Amino acid sequence: MVTGGCLCGAVRYEYDGPVGPATYCHCADCRRVTGSAFNVGVRFERARFRLLQGVPKTFTKVGGSGRTIERSFCPSCGSPLYTAAPQSPAFVWVKAGSLDAGASIEPVDQIWTESRVPWGTVTPDLPGHARNRPA
C-alpha cells in the first residue's frame, strides 16, 4: 500500500498496486506547477488509486503536445498531487513529492528535454525524449 497527500493534510490518498515507472518532465507547464526545474510523476493505475479524504481542485489545460492535461491539487495549501490525461484514462501520474515514502522512487526516463533549464540537472545517462514519449 502506498499513501500520500498534500502539505496541510486536507487531501490524502492511497494506492494498492504495482508502482509504475517514474519520469522527469522538463516542460514549462510542469516547471510552473512545481516551482522547480522539473516534475517527477509516478504512474499509478487509476482503478487502484483512491482518495481517502478531501476533494482536490483540478485545473485543465492543453499542453505543448496539444493534448489536454488535468492537474489536481489541494484547494487549501496548493500542493500539486496528481495529473491525469483524458487520452490515457487508465492512469494517473502522482507527484513523487506528495508520496509519504517518496525516497524509494527512481525515475527511469525524462521527457520534454528540449525544454529543460540548464540549472536543473538530472542523471546524464538517463534515457530522454526531446518532447513527449512516442506513442
C-alpha positions as CSV (number, residue, x, y, z in Angstrom):
1,M,0.0,0.0,0.0
2,V,1.3,3.4,-1.0
3,T,0.0,6.5,0.7
4,G,0.4,10.3,0.3
5,G,-1.2,13.7,0.4
6,C,-0.8,17.4,0.5
7,L,1.3,19.6,2.7
8,C,-1.6,20.6,5.0
9,G,-3.1,17.1,5.3
10,A,-6.5,18.1,3.9
11,V,-6.2,15.7,0.9
12,R,-5.0,12.1,1.5
13,Y,-4.8,9.2,-0.9
14,E,-3.8,5.6,-1.1
15,Y,-2.8,3.2,-3.9
16,D,-2.9,-0.6,-3.8
17,G,-1.0,-1.9,-6.8
18,P,2.3,-2.0,-8.6
19,V,4.0,1.3,-8.7
20,G,4.6,2.2,-12.3
21,P,7.6,4.0,-13.8
22,A,8.6,7.4,-12.6
23,T,9.5,10.1,-15.2
24,Y,11.2,13.5,-15.0
25,C,9.2,16.1,-17.1
26,H,11.0,19.3,-18.1
27,C,8.1,21.0,-19.8
28,A,7.4,24.7,-19.0
29,D,4.0,23.8,-17.5
30,C,5.5,21.2,-15.1
31,R,8.1,23.7,-14.0
32,R,5.4,26.3,-13.3
33,V,3.2,23.9,-11.4
34,T,6.1,22.6,-9.2
35,G,8.0,25.8,-8.9
36,S,11.1,23.8,-9.7
37,A,13.3,22.7,-12.7
38,F,11.1,19.7,-13.4
39,N,8.3,17.4,-12.2
40,V,8.7,13.8,-11.2
41,G,5.5,11.9,-11.9
42,V,4.9,8.2,-10.9
43,R,2.4,6.2,-13.0
44,F,-0.4,4.6,-11.0
45,E,-3.4,2.6,-12.3
46,R,-6.4,4.8,-11.8
47,A,-8.7,1.9,-10.7
48,R,-6.3,1.3,-7.7
49,F,-5.9,4.9,-6.7
50,R,-8.3,6.1,-4.0
51,L,-8.9,9.4,-2.3
52,L,-9.2,8.9,1.4
53,Q,-10.1,12.5,2.4
54,G,-10.6,15.9,0.9
55,V,-11.5,16.8,-2.6
56,P,-8.7,18.2,-4.9
57,K,-9.3,21.1,-7.2
58,T,-8.5,20.4,-10.8
59,F,-7.1,22.7,-13.5
60,T,-7.4,21.6,-17.1
61,K,-5.1,22.9,-19.8
62,V,-4.0,21.9,-23.3
63,G,-0.2,21.2,-23.0
64,G,2.6,21.7,-25.5
65,S,1.8,18.3,-27.1
66,G,-1.7,19.5,-28.0
67,R,-3.3,17.1,-25.5
68,T,-5.5,18.0,-22.6
69,I,-3.9,17.6,-19.1
70,E,-5.8,17.7,-15.8
71,R,-3.7,18.8,-12.8
72,S,-5.2,18.1,-9.4
73,F,-4.0,20.0,-6.3
74,C,-5.1,20.7,-2.7
75,P,-7.5,23.6,-2.7
76,S,-6.3,24.7,0.8
77,C,-2.4,24.6,0.5
78,G,-2.0,24.4,-3.2
79,S,0.2,21.2,-3.2
80,P,0.3,19.5,-6.6
81,L,-0.9,15.9,-6.2
82,Y,-1.5,14.2,-9.5
83,T,-2.1,14.6,-13.2
84,A,-4.5,12.8,-15.5
85,A,-4.8,12.8,-19.2
86,P,-8.2,12.0,-20.8
87,Q,-6.4,10.2,-23.7
88,S,-4.9,7.8,-21.1
89,P,-7.9,7.2,-18.7
90,A,-6.4,4.0,-17.1
91,F,-3.7,6.0,-15.3
92,V,-2.9,9.0,-13.1
93,W,0.6,10.4,-12.6
94,V,1.1,11.1,-8.9
95,K,3.6,13.8,-7.9
96,A,6.5,12.0,-6.3
97,G,6.9,14.7,-3.7
98,S,3.4,14.0,-2.4
99,L,4.2,10.4,-1.5
100,D,4.7,9.6,2.1
101,A,7.6,7.3,1.1
102,G,8.9,9.2,-1.9
103,A,12.6,8.3,-1.2
104,S,12.1,4.9,-2.9
105,I,11.1,6.4,-6.3
106,E,13.7,6.1,-9.0
107,P,12.8,7.8,-12.3
108,V,13.5,5.7,-15.4
109,D,13.5,8.4,-18.1
110,Q,12.8,12.1,-18.8
111,I,10.5,13.9,-21.2
112,W,10.5,17.3,-22.8
113,T,14.2,17.6,-22.5
114,E,14.2,20.3,-25.2
115,S,12.6,22.5,-22.6
116,R,15.0,21.7,-19.7
117,V,16.7,24.6,-17.9
118,P,20.5,24.5,-17.5
119,W,20.3,24.9,-13.7
120,G,18.2,21.8,-13.2
121,T,20.3,18.7,-13.8
122,V,19.3,15.0,-13.9
123,T,21.5,11.9,-14.1
124,P,23.1,12.4,-17.5
125,D,22.8,8.8,-18.6
126,L,19.0,8.5,-18.1
127,P,17.2,8.0,-21.4
128,G,15.5,11.1,-22.6
129,H,13.0,12.3,-25.2
130,A,13.1,15.8,-26.8
131,R,9.3,16.1,-26.4
132,N,6.8,13.6,-25.2
133,R,7.4,9.8,-25.2
134,P,6.5,8.2,-28.5
135,A,3.0,6.7,-28.6
